[in-house]
């Protein structure tokens, strides 16, 4: 087993890193190792100037500071692990600071746009009823798309109005779904899901083809189709409704730590980006409507 493989195994075992996270670390470390080999160096003996020079070359070729910061974070994690496990005596990147990255405001939607998007599916059809229930749940609970499509029927408690979500690091959290989402989900379970699945005992809450759980990509194509129907022309991302959930909660006075718990963020600083979104929205409203804006 290579040292990179051993490091990734440790990430998976000790931190419960997702497949997506592990793949990103591997890409970064493979690229770094390839760069070192081209320079006649090895993974555990880079010259002090090698990494700063490489990051500067990447910046000059068009890589953003955020990309370089993520890559350097991967390398620093690897060398901390290597030092703890006796692969290196000293961490060669210990004195390198992460590039300064300005927080980018996530894509979101106005409340009126969300209402139009939720109303876009044709609920007279089983597929439209499924999509409406998914959109309502996504917005009501602030779920990641991967969390939504991974839901099973036993994760939903309609009587208590909560959904059990398996988030990053295989951590579970209970999220209230609200009356509106609960009503649409109940309607879908009664008449939409049975029409889509011959075997209703299968666990996927929102089935795709063949009764299996829907993929993130399939659902994202559905969202874009419904956005077109709703006349929403702005760029959307897979997290758009999650961002809208958090931003609208804060706009209506929700506590930041409550939003953190609902989103499943382990660090409050991750949630704080939404305070910037809310502030930016207030500033835009002032500029648009105040006579001296």
C-alpha positions as a Markdown table, in Angstrom:
| # | Residue | x | y | z |
|---|---|---|---|---|
| 1 | Unk | 0.0 | 0.0 | 0.0 |
| 2 | Unk | 1.3 | 3.4 | -0.9 |
| 3 | Unk | 1.7 | 6.2 | 1.6 |
| 4 | Unk | -1.1 | 8.1 | -0.1 |
| 5 | Unk | -3.4 | 5.1 | 0.2 |
| 6 | Unk | -2.5 | 4.7 | 3.8 |
| 7 | Unk | -3.3 | 8.4 | 4.5 |
| 8 | Unk | -6.7 | 8.1 | 2.7 |
| 9 | Unk | -7.5 | 5.0 | 4.7 |
| 10 | Unk | -6.8 | 6.9 | 7.9 |
| 11 | Unk | -9.1 | 9.7 | 6.8 |
| 12 | Unk | -11.9 | 7.3 | 6.1 |
| 13 | Unk | -11.4 | 5.3 | 9.4 |
| 14 | Unk | -10.7 | 8.2 | 11.8 |
| 15 | Unk | -12.8 | 11.0 | 10.3 |
| 16 | Unk | -15.5 | 9.2 | 8.3 |
| 17 | Unk | -14.4 | 11.2 | 5.1 |
| 18 | Unk | -16.8 | 10.8 | 2.2 |
| 19 | Unk | -15.9 | 9.2 | -1.1 |
| 20 | Unk | -16.1 | 12.7 | -2.7 |
| 21 | Unk | -13.6 | 14.1 | -0.1 |
| 22 | Unk | -11.2 | 11.2 | -0.5 |
| 23 | Unk | -11.3 | 11.6 | -4.3 |
| 24 | Unk | -10.4 | 15.3 | -3.9 |
| 25 | Unk | -7.5 | 14.5 | -1.6 |
| 26 | Unk | -6.2 | 11.8 | -4.0 |
| 27 | Unk | -6.3 | 14.2 | -7.0 |
| 28 | Unk | -4.3 | 16.8 | -5.0 |
| 29 | Unk | -1.7 | 14.4 | -3.7 |
| 30 | Unk | -1.3 | 12.6 | -7.1 |
| 31 | Unk | -0.8 | 16.0 | -8.8 |
| 32 | Unk | 1.8 | 17.1 | -6.1 |
| 33 | Unk | 3.7 | 13.8 | -6.4 |
| 34 | Unk | 3.8 | 14.0 | -10.2 |
| 35 | Unk | 5.1 | 17.6 | -9.9 |
| 36 | Unk | 7.8 | 16.5 | -7.5 |
| 37 | Unk | 8.9 | 13.5 | -9.7 |
| 38 | Unk | 9.2 | 15.8 | -12.7 |
| 39 | Unk | 11.6 | 18.0 | -10.6 |
| 40 | Unk | 13.6 | 15.0 | -9.5 |
| 41 | Unk | 12.3 | 15.1 | -5.9 |
| 42 | Unk | 10.2 | 12.7 | -3.8 |
| 43 | Unk | 7.0 | 13.0 | -1.8 |
| 44 | Unk | 8.9 | 13.1 | 1.5 |
| 45 | Unk | 11.9 | 15.3 | 0.4 |
| 46 | Unk | 10.6 | 18.5 | -1.4 |
| 47 | Unk | 12.9 | 21.5 | -1.3 |
| 48 | Unk | 11.5 | 24.4 | 0.8 |
| 49 | Unk | 10.8 | 26.5 | -2.2 |
| 50 | Unk | 9.1 | 23.8 | -4.3 |
| 51 | Unk | 5.5 | 24.2 | -3.0 |
| 52 | Unk | 5.4 | 28.0 | -3.0 |
| 53 | Unk | 6.8 | 28.1 | -6.5 |
| 54 | Unk | 4.2 | 25.5 | -7.7 |
| 55 | Unk | 1.3 | 27.4 | -6.2 |
| 56 | Unk | 2.5 | 30.6 | -7.8 |
| 57 | Unk | 2.8 | 28.9 | -11.1 |
| 58 | Unk | -0.7 | 27.6 | -10.7 |
| 59 | Unk | -2.0 | 31.1 | -9.8 |
| 60 | Unk | -0.2 | 32.5 | -12.9 |
| 61 | Unk | -1.9 | 29.9 | -15.1 |
| 62 | Unk | -5.4 | 30.9 | -13.9 |
| 63 | Unk | -6.1 | 28.8 | -10.8 |
| 64 | Unk | -8.1 | 30.8 | -8.2 |
| 65 | Unk | -6.9 | 31.4 | -4.7 |
| 66 | Unk | -9.7 | 29.1 | -3.4 |
| 67 | Unk | -8.4 | 26.2 | -5.5 |
| 68 | Unk | -4.8 | 26.7 | -4.3 |
| 69 | Unk | -6.0 | 27.0 | -0.7 |
| 70 | Unk | -7.9 | 23.7 | -0.9 |
| 71 | Unk | -4.8 | 22.0 | -2.5 |
| 72 | Unk | -2.5 | 23.3 | 0.2 |
| 73 | Unk | -4.9 | 22.2 | 2.9 |
| 74 | Unk | -4.8 | 18.7 | 1.4 |
| 75 | Unk | -1.0 | 18.7 | 1.4 |
| 76 | Unk | -0.7 | 20.0 | 4.9 |
| 77 | Unk | -3.1 | 17.3 | 6.2 |
| 78 | Unk | -1.0 | 14.7 | 4.5 |
| 79 | Unk | 2.3 | 15.9 | 6.0 |
| 80 | Unk | 0.8 | 16.2 | 9.5 |
| 81 | Unk | -0.3 | 12.6 | 9.2 |
| 82 | Unk | 3.1 | 11.6 | 7.8 |
| 83 | Unk | 4.9 | 13.2 | 10.7 |
| 84 | Unk | 2.6 | 11.6 | 13.3 |
| 85 | Unk | 3.2 | 8.2 | 11.7 |
| 86 | Unk | 7.0 | 8.6 | 11.4 |
| 87 | Unk | 7.1 | 8.9 | 7.6 |
| 88 | Unk | 8.9 | 12.3 | 7.9 |
| 89 | Unk | 10.8 | 13.9 | 10.7 |
| 90 | Unk | 9.7 | 17.4 | 10.0 |
| 91 | Unk | 6.6 | 18.8 | 8.2 |
| 92 | Unk | 8.0 | 20.5 | 5.1 |
| 93 | Unk | 5.0 | 22.8 | 4.8 |
| 94 | Unk | 4.5 | 23.7 | 8.5 |
| 95 | Unk | 5.5 | 27.4 | 7.9 |
| 96 | Unk | 3.3 | 27.9 | 4.8 |
| 97 | Unk | 0.2 | 30.0 | 5.3 |
| 98 | Unk | -3.0 | 29.3 | 3.4 |
| 99 | Unk | -3.8 | 31.8 | 0.6 |
| 100 | Unk | -6.2 | 34.5 | 1.7 |
| 101 | Unk | -9.6 | 33.6 | 0.2 |
| 102 | Unk | -12.5 | 36.1 | 0.2 |
| 103 | Unk | -15.8 | 34.3 | 1.0 |
| 104 | Unk | -17.9 | 33.9 | -2.2 |
| 105 | Unk | -21.6 | 34.4 | -1.7 |
| 106 | Unk | -23.6 | 31.3 | -2.6 |
| 107 | Unk | -26.3 | 31.4 | -5.3 |
| 108 | Unk | -29.7 | 31.7 | -3.8 |
| 109 | Unk | -33.3 | 32.6 | -4.7 |
| 110 | Unk | -35.8 | 35.2 | -3.6 |
| 111 | Unk | -38.7 | 33.9 | -1.6 |
| 112 | Unk | -41.1 | 34.6 | -4.5 |
| 113 | Unk | -38.8 | 32.7 | -6.9 |
| 114 | Unk | -38.8 | 29.7 | -4.5 |
| 115 | Unk | -42.6 | 29.7 | -4.5 |
| 116 | Unk | -42.7 | 29.7 | -8.3 |
| 117 | Unk | -40.1 | 26.8 | -8.4 |
| 118 | Unk | -42.1 | 24.7 | -5.9 |
| 119 | Unk | -45.3 | 25.2 | -7.9 |
| 120 | Unk | -43.7 | 24.2 | -11.2 |
| 121 | Unk | -44.1 | 20.4 | -11.2 |
| 122 | Unk | -47.4 | 19.0 | -12.6 |
| 123 | Unk | -48.7 | 17.4 | -9.5 |
| 124 | Unk | -51.5 | 15.6 | -11.5 |
| 125 | Unk | -48.8 | 13.2 | -12.6 |
| 126 | Unk | -46.9 | 10.8 | -10.2 |
| 127 | Unk | -43.5 | 12.2 | -11.3 |
| 128 | Unk | -44.6 | 15.7 | -10.8 |
| 129 | Unk | -46.0 | 14.8 | -7.3 |
| 130 | Unk | -42.7 | 13.2 | -6.5 |
| 131 | Unk | -40.7 | 16.2 | -7.6 |
| 132 | Unk | -43.0 | 18.6 | -5.7 |
| 133 | Unk | -42.5 | 16.6 | -2.5 |
| 134 | Unk | -38.7 | 16.5 | -3.1 |
| 135 | Unk | -38.5 | 20.3 | -3.7 |
| 136 | Unk | -40.7 | 21.0 | -0.7 |
| 137 | Unk | -38.6 | 18.8 | 1.6 |
| 138 | Unk | -35.3 | 20.2 | 0.2 |
| 139 | Unk | -36.3 | 23.8 | 0.9 |
| 140 | Unk | -38.1 | 23.1 | 4.2 |
| 141 | Unk | -35.2 | 21.2 | 5.7 |
| 142 | Unk | -32.2 | 22.8 | 4.0 |
| 143 | Unk | -30.9 | 19.4 | 2.8 |
| 144 | Unk | -28.0 | 18.7 | 0.6 |
| 145 | Unk | -29.1 | 17.0 | -2.6 |
| 146 | Unk | -27.1 | 13.9 | -1.7 |
| 147 | Unk | -29.0 | 13.7 | 1.6 |
| 148 | Unk | -32.3 | 14.1 | -0.1 |
| 149 | Unk | -31.9 | 11.4 | -2.7 |
| 150 | Unk | -30.5 | 9.1 | -0.1 |
| 151 | Unk | -33.5 | 9.2 | 2.1 |
| 152 | Unk | -35.4 | 6.0 | 2.9 |
| 153 | Unk | -39.0 | 5.6 | 3.9 |
| 154 | Unk | -38.1 | 4.9 | 7.5 |
| 155 | Unk | -36.3 | 8.2 | 7.8 |
| 156 | Unk | -39.5 | 10.2 | 7.7 |
| 157 | Unk | -41.9 | 10.5 | 10.7 |
| 158 | Unk | -45.0 | 12.3 | 9.5 |
| 159 | Unk | -46.7 | 12.2 | 12.9 |
| 160 | Unk | -43.8 | 14.1 | 14.6 |
| 161 | Unk | -43.0 | 16.1 | 11.5 |
| 162 | Unk | -39.3 | 15.3 | 11.3 |
| 163 | Unk | -36.9 | 13.7 | 9.0 |
| 164 | Unk | -33.7 | 11.8 | 10.0 |
| 165 | Unk | -30.9 | 12.8 | 7.8 |
| 166 | Unk | -27.6 | 11.0 | 7.3 |
| 167 | Unk | -25.1 | 13.8 | 6.6 |
| 168 | Unk | -21.4 | 14.2 | 6.1 |
| 169 | Unk | -19.2 | 11.8 | 8.2 |
| 170 | Unk | -22.3 | 9.5 | 8.5 |
| 171 | Unk | -23.6 | 11.8 | 11.2 |
| 172 | Unk | -27.4 | 11.7 | 11.7 |
| 173 | Unk | -29.5 | 14.7 | 12.5 |
| 174 | Unk | -33.3 | 15.3 | 13.0 |
| 175 | Unk | -34.7 | 18.1 | 11.0 |
| 176 | Unk | -38.3 | 19.5 | 11.3 |
| 177 | Unk | -40.0 | 19.5 | 7.9 |
| 178 | Unk | -42.9 | 21.9 | 8.6 |
| 179 | Unk | -46.6 | 21.5 | 7.8 |
| 180 | Unk | -46.5 | 22.3 | 4.1 |
| 181 | Unk | -43.7 | 19.9 | 3.2 |
| 182 | Unk | -45.3 | 17.3 | 5.5 |
| 183 | Unk | -48.6 | 17.6 | 3.6 |
| 184 | Unk | -47.0 | 17.2 | 0.2 |
| 185 | Unk | -44.9 | 14.3 | 1.4 |
| 186 | Unk | -48.0 | 12.6 | 2.8 |
| 187 | Unk | -49.9 | 13.1 | -0.4 |
| 188 | Unk | -46.9 | 11.7 | -2.4 |
| 189 | Unk | -46.6 | 8.6 | -0.2 |
| 190 | Unk | -50.3 | 8.0 | -0.6 |
| 191 | Unk | -50.7 | 8.2 | -4.4 |
| 192 | Unk | -47.4 | 9.2 | -6.0 |
| 193 | Unk | -44.9 | 6.7 | -4.8 |
| 194 | Unk | -47.1 | 3.6 | -5.2 |
| 195 | Unk | -47.7 | 4.6 | -8.8 |
| 196 | Unk | -43.9 | 4.8 | -9.4 |
| 197 | Unk | -43.0 | 1.5 | -7.7 |
| 198 | Unk | -44.4 | -1.9 | -8.2 |
| 199 | Unk | -42.7 | -3.1 | -5.0 |
| 200 | Unk | -43.5 | -0.4 | -2.4 |
| 201 | Unk | -41.5 | -2.3 | 0.2 |
| 202 | Unk | -38.2 | -1.2 | -1.4 |
| 203 | Unk | -36.6 | 1.5 | 0.9 |
| 204 | Unk | -35.9 | 4.4 | -1.5 |
| 205 | Unk | -38.2 | 7.3 | -0.5 |
| 206 | Unk | -37.8 | 9.0 | -3.9 |
| 207 | Unk | -37.3 | 6.3 | -6.6 |
| 208 | Unk | -35.7 | 6.8 | -9.9 |
| 209 | Unk | -35.7 | 4.2 | -12.7 |
| 210 | Unk | -36.3 | 0.7 | -11.6 |
| 211 | Unk | -37.4 | 1.7 | -8.2 |
| 212 | Unk | -33.8 | 2.5 | -7.1 |
| 213 | Unk | -32.8 | 5.7 | -5.3 |
| 214 | Unk | -32.6 | 8.6 | -7.6 |
| 215 | Unk | -29.1 | 10.0 | -8.5 |
| 216 | Unk | -28.1 | 13.5 | -7.6 |
| 217 | Unk | -27.5 | 14.2 | -11.3 |
| 218 | Unk | -31.0 | 13.1 | -12.3 |
| 219 | Unk | -32.7 | 15.2 | -9.6 |
| 220 | Unk | -30.6 | 18.2 | -10.6 |
| 221 | Unk | -31.8 | 17.9 | -14.2 |
| 222 | Unk | -35.3 | 17.9 | -12.8 |
| 223 | Unk | -34.7 | 21.1 | -10.9 |
| 224 | Unk | -33.3 | 22.8 | -14.0 |
| 225 | Unk | -36.4 | 21.7 | -16.0 |
| 226 | Unk | -38.8 | 23.1 | -13.3 |
| 227 | Unk | -36.8 | 26.3 | -13.1 |
| 228 | Unk | -37.3 | 26.9 | -16.8 |
| 229 | Unk | -41.0 | 26.2 | -16.3 |
| 230 | Unk | -41.1 | 28.7 | -13.5 |
| 231 | Unk | -39.3 | 31.4 | -15.6 |
| 232 | Unk | -36.2 | 31.5 | -13.3 |
| 233 | Unk | -33.3 | 32.4 | -15.5 |
| 234 | Unk | -30.5 | 33.1 | -13.0 |
| 235 | Unk | -27.7 | 30.5 | -12.6 |
| 236 | Unk | -28.6 | 27.7 | -10.2 |
| 237 | Unk | -26.4 | 25.2 | -8.3 |
| 238 | Unk | -27.2 | 21.9 | -6.6 |
| 239 | Unk | -27.2 | 23.8 | -3.3 |
| 240 | Unk | -29.5 | 26.7 | -4.4 |
| 241 | Unk | -32.5 | 25.7 | -2.3 |
| 242 | Unk | -30.2 | 24.8 | 0.7 |
| 243 | Unk | -28.7 | 28.3 | 0.4 |
| 244 | Unk | -32.2 | 29.8 | 0.1 |
| 245 | Unk | -33.3 | 27.9 | 3.2 |
| 246 | Unk | -30.5 | 29.3 | 5.4 |
| 247 | Unk | -30.7 | 32.8 | 4.0 |
| 248 | Unk | -34.5 | 33.1 | 4.4 |
| 249 | Unk | -34.3 | 31.8 | 8.0 |
| 250 | Unk | -31.7 | 34.4 | 8.9 |
| 251 | Unk | -33.7 | 37.1 | 7.1 |
| 252 | Unk | -36.7 | 36.3 | 9.3 |
| 253 | Unk | -34.6 | 36.4 | 12.5 |
| 254 | Unk | -33.4 | 32.8 | 13.1 |
| 255 | Unk | -30.5 | 32.3 | 15.4 |
| 256 | Unk | -27.2 | 31.5 | 13.6 |
| 257 | Unk | -26.5 | 28.4 | 15.8 |
| 258 | Unk | -29.9 | 27.0 | 15.1 |
| 259 | Unk | -29.3 | 27.3 | 11.4 |
| 260 | Unk | -26.0 | 25.6 | 11.9 |
| 261 | Unk | -27.7 | 22.6 | 13.6 |
| 262 | Unk | -30.3 | 22.4 | 10.9 |
| 263 | Unk | -27.7 | 22.5 | 8.1 |
| 264 | Unk | -25.5 | 19.9 | 9.8 |
| 265 | Unk | -22.5 | 22.1 | 9.8 |
| 266 | Unk | -19.8 | 21.0 | 12.3 |
| 267 | Unk | -18.2 | 24.5 | 12.4 |
| 268 | Unk | -20.2 | 27.7 | 12.9 |
| 269 | Unk | -17.8 | 29.6 | 10.6 |
| 270 | Unk | -19.2 | 27.6 | 7.7 |
| 271 | Unk | -22.7 | 28.9 | 8.5 |
| 272 | Unk | -21.6 | 32.5 | 8.9 |
| 273 | Unk | -21.4 | 32.9 | 5.1 |
| 274 | Unk | -25.2 | 33.2 | 5.1 |
| 275 | Unk | -25.0 | 36.3 | 7.3 |
| 276 | Unk | -23.0 | 37.9 | 4.5 |
| 277 | Unk | -25.7 | 36.9 | 2.0 |
| 278 | Unk | -28.4 | 38.5 | 4.2 |
| 279 | Unk | -26.3 | 41.6 | 4.6 |
| 280 | Unk | -25.6 | 41.8 | 0.9 |
| 281 | Unk | -29.3 | 41.5 | 0.2 |
| 282 | Unk | -30.1 | 44.4 | 2.6 |
| 283 | Unk | -27.5 | 46.6 | 1.0 |
| 284 | Unk | -28.9 | 45.9 | -2.4 |
| 285 | Unk | -32.5 | 46.7 | -1.3 |
| 286 | Unk | -31.2 | 50.0 | 0.2 |
| 287 | Unk | -29.4 | 50.8 | -3.1 |
| 288 | Unk | -32.4 | 50.0 | -5.2 |
| 289 | Unk | -35.1 | 51.7 | -3.2 |
| 290 | Unk | -33.7 | 54.4 | -0.9 |
| 291 | Unk | -33.8 | 57.9 | -2.5 |
| 292 | Unk | -30.2 | 58.4 | -1.6 |
| 293 | Unk | -29.1 | 54.8 | -2.3 |
